[in-house]
């Protein structure tokens, strides 16, 4: 009986891990789609204090740091923190795609491409906060498609 339980544990563990990663990628996709739609309407959620959506998708520590930076007289980023760009493409909000993910000791990195041509890619560093996947930081990476794979 113990052997059966051990076997069931090892069989179910990878399935749980994959499900958890899928949850993180879903959250990243939802956030990026919502965020781009807001920016497209000239609404900048980071400037809205206490935004329930921002609280749902972004860690409290990151929001605190970003609000402090926005309200400071110090120099701020010249690109949007979440899109890592100064402007958004005309088709970005309608074409948000998770293209990959990988796990490291710090976070689950979710690679999200914008636009039909997927010309702009951000990497959302996802961590769990109170049991929910949230964005801790964002990086931008130019990913050049391999023409041989077509």
SERO-627435 format. One record per residue (C-alpha): residue number from 1; residue in three letters; x, y, z. Coordinates in steps of 0.5 Angstrom, whole numbers, m for minus. Example, Ala and Ser with C-alpha at 12.3 -4.5 7.8 and 13.67 -1.06 7.14 Angstrom:
+-----+---------+-------+-------+-------+
: num : residuo :     u :     v :     w :
+-----+---------+-------+-------+-------+
:   1 :     ALA :    25 :    m9 :    16 :
:   2 :     SER :    27 :    m2 :    14 :
+-----+---------+-------+-------+-------+
//
This chain:
+-----+---------+-------+-------+-------+
: num : residuo :     u :     v :     w :
+-----+---------+-------+-------+-------+
:   1 :     UNK :     0 :     0 :     0 :
:   2 :     UNK :     6 :     5 :     2 :
:   3 :     UNK :     9 :     3 :    m5 :
:   4 :     UNK :     2 :     5 :    m9 :
:   5 :     UNK :     2 :    12 :    m5 :
:   6 :     UNK :     9 :    14 :    m6 :
:   7 :     UNK :     8 :    12 :   m14 :
:   8 :     UNK :     2 :    16 :   m14 :
:   9 :     UNK :     5 :    22 :   m10 :
:  10 :     UNK :    11 :    22 :   m16 :
:  11 :     UNK :     6 :    21 :   m21 :
:  12 :     UNK :     2 :    27 :   m19 :
:  13 :     UNK :     7 :    32 :   m17 :
:  14 :     UNK :     9 :    34 :   m24 :
:  15 :     UNK :     2 :    35 :   m26 :
:  16 :     UNK :     1 :    39 :   m20 :
:  17 :     UNK :     7 :    43 :   m22 :
:  18 :     UNK :     5 :    44 :   m29 :
:  19 :     UNK :    m2 :    46 :   m27 :
:  20 :     UNK :     1 :    51 :   m22 :
:  21 :     UNK :     6 :    54 :   m28 :
:  22 :     UNK :     0 :    54 :   m33 :
:  23 :     UNK :    m4 :    59 :   m27 :
:  24 :     UNK :     2 :    64 :   m27 :
:  25 :     UNK :     2 :    64 :   m35 :
:  26 :     UNK :    m5 :    65 :   m35 :
:  27 :     UNK :    m4 :    71 :   m30 :
:  28 :     UNK :     1 :    74 :   m34 :
:  29 :     UNK :    m3 :    74 :   m40 :
:  30 :     UNK :    m9 :    77 :   m37 :
:  31 :     UNK :    m5 :    82 :   m34 :
:  32 :     UNK :    m2 :    84 :   m40 :
:  33 :     UNK :    m8 :    84 :   m44 :
:  34 :     UNK :   m12 :    88 :   m39 :
:  35 :     UNK :    m6 :    93 :   m38 :
:  36 :     UNK :    m5 :    95 :   m45 :
:  37 :     UNK :   m12 :    96 :   m46 :
:  38 :     UNK :   m12 :   101 :   m41 :
:  39 :     UNK :    m6 :   105 :   m44 :
:  40 :     UNK :   m10 :   104 :   m50 :
:  41 :     UNK :   m15 :   108 :   m47 :
:  42 :     UNK :   m10 :   113 :   m44 :
:  43 :     UNK :   m11 :   110 :   m37 :
:  44 :     UNK :    m5 :   109 :   m33 :
:  45 :     UNK :    m6 :   104 :   m28 :
:  46 :     UNK :     0 :   106 :   m24 :
:  47 :     UNK :    m2 :   113 :   m23 :
:  48 :     UNK :    m9 :   111 :   m20 :
:  49 :     UNK :    m7 :   109 :   m13 :
:  50 :     UNK :   m11 :   103 :   m10 :
:  51 :     UNK :   m13 :   100 :   m17 :
:  52 :     UNK :   m16 :    93 :   m15 :
:  53 :     UNK :   m13 :    90 :   m21 :
:  54 :     UNK :    m6 :    93 :   m20 :
:  55 :     UNK :    m7 :    90 :   m13 :
:  56 :     UNK :    m9 :    83 :   m16 :
:  57 :     UNK :    m4 :    82 :   m21 :
:  58 :     UNK :     3 :    86 :   m18 :
:  59 :     UNK :     6 :    84 :   m11 :
:  60 :     UNK :     5 :    89 :    m6 :
:  61 :     UNK :    13 :    91 :    m5 :
:  62 :     UNK :    13 :    92 :   m13 :
:  63 :     UNK :     7 :    97 :   m12 :
:  64 :     UNK :    10 :   101 :    m6 :
:  65 :     UNK :    17 :   102 :   m10 :
:  66 :     UNK :    13 :   104 :   m16 :
:  67 :     UNK :     9 :   109 :   m13 :
:  68 :     UNK :    14 :   112 :    m9 :
:  69 :     UNK :    18 :   113 :   m15 :
:  70 :     UNK :    13 :   116 :   m19 :
:  71 :     UNK :    11 :   121 :   m13 :
:  72 :     UNK :    19 :   122 :   m12 :
:  73 :     UNK :    22 :   128 :   m15 :
:  74 :     UNK :    28 :   123 :   m17 :
:  75 :     UNK :    29 :   122 :   m25 :
:  76 :     UNK :    24 :   116 :   m27 :
:  77 :     UNK :    24 :   111 :   m32 :
:  78 :     UNK :    23 :   114 :   m39 :
:  79 :     UNK :    19 :   107 :   m41 :
:  80 :     UNK :    13 :   104 :   m38 :
:  81 :     UNK :    15 :    99 :   m33 :
:  82 :     UNK :    10 :    94 :   m35 :
:  83 :     UNK :    11 :    94 :   m43 :
:  84 :     UNK :    18 :    97 :   m43 :
:  85 :     UNK :    17 :   101 :   m48 :
:  86 :     UNK :    15 :   109 :   m49 :
:  87 :     UNK :     9 :   107 :   m54 :
:  88 :     UNK :     5 :   101 :   m55 :
:  89 :     UNK :     4 :    98 :   m62 :
:  90 :     UNK :    m3 :    99 :   m65 :
:  91 :     UNK :    m5 :    92 :   m65 :
:  92 :     UNK :    m1 :    90 :   m58 :
:  93 :     UNK :    m8 :    90 :   m54 :
:  94 :     UNK :   m11 :    85 :   m59 :
:  95 :     UNK :    m5 :    81 :   m60 :
:  96 :     UNK :    m2 :    79 :   m53 :
:  97 :     UNK :     1 :    72 :   m53 :
:  98 :     UNK :     5 :    68 :   m48 :
:  99 :     UNK :    11 :    65 :   m52 :
: 100 :     UNK :    15 :    61 :   m46 :
: 101 :     UNK :    16 :    60 :   m39 :
: 102 :     UNK :    22 :    58 :   m35 :
: 103 :     UNK :    23 :    57 :   m27 :
: 104 :     UNK :    29 :    60 :   m24 :
: 105 :     UNK :    31 :    60 :   m16 :
: 106 :     UNK :    28 :    67 :   m16 :
: 107 :     UNK :    21 :    67 :   m20 :
: 108 :     UNK :    18 :    64 :   m26 :
: 109 :     UNK :    19 :    68 :   m32 :
: 110 :     UNK :    14 :    68 :   m37 :
: 111 :     UNK :    15 :    71 :   m44 :
: 112 :     UNK :    10 :    75 :   m47 :
: 113 :     UNK :    10 :    78 :   m54 :
: 114 :     UNK :     6 :    84 :   m56 :
: 115 :     UNK :     3 :    85 :   m63 :
: 116 :     UNK :     1 :    80 :   m69 :
: 117 :     UNK :     8 :    80 :   m71 :
: 118 :     UNK :    10 :    79 :   m64 :
: 119 :     UNK :    16 :    84 :   m65 :
: 120 :     UNK :    16 :    86 :   m57 :
: 121 :     UNK :    17 :    81 :   m52 :
: 122 :     UNK :    17 :    83 :   m44 :
: 123 :     UNK :    19 :    78 :   m39 :
: 124 :     UNK :    14 :    78 :   m33 :
: 125 :     UNK :    18 :    75 :   m26 :
: 126 :     UNK :    12 :    72 :   m23 :
: 127 :     UNK :    12 :    70 :   m15 :
: 128 :     UNK :     7 :    68 :   m11 :
: 129 :     UNK :     4 :    73 :    m6 :
: 130 :     UNK :    m1 :    70 :    m1 :
: 131 :     UNK :    m2 :    64 :    m5 :
: 132 :     UNK :    m3 :    68 :   m12 :
: 133 :     UNK :     1 :    69 :   m18 :
: 134 :     UNK :     3 :    76 :   m18 :
: 135 :     UNK :     8 :    80 :   m22 :
: 136 :     UNK :    15 :    82 :   m18 :
: 137 :     UNK :    19 :    85 :   m24 :
: 138 :     UNK :    19 :    86 :   m31 :
: 139 :     UNK :    25 :    86 :   m36 :
: 140 :     UNK :    25 :    87 :   m44 :
: 141 :     UNK :    28 :    82 :   m49 :
: 142 :     UNK :    28 :    82 :   m56 :
: 143 :     UNK :    27 :    75 :   m59 :
: 144 :     UNK :    29 :    74 :   m66 :
: 145 :     UNK :    25 :    69 :   m69 :
: 146 :     UNK :    29 :    63 :   m72 :
: 147 :     UNK :    27 :    63 :   m80 :
: 148 :     UNK :    29 :    56 :   m81 :
: 149 :     UNK :    24 :    54 :   m76 :
: 150 :     UNK :    18 :    56 :   m81 :
+-----+---------+-------+-------+-------+
//
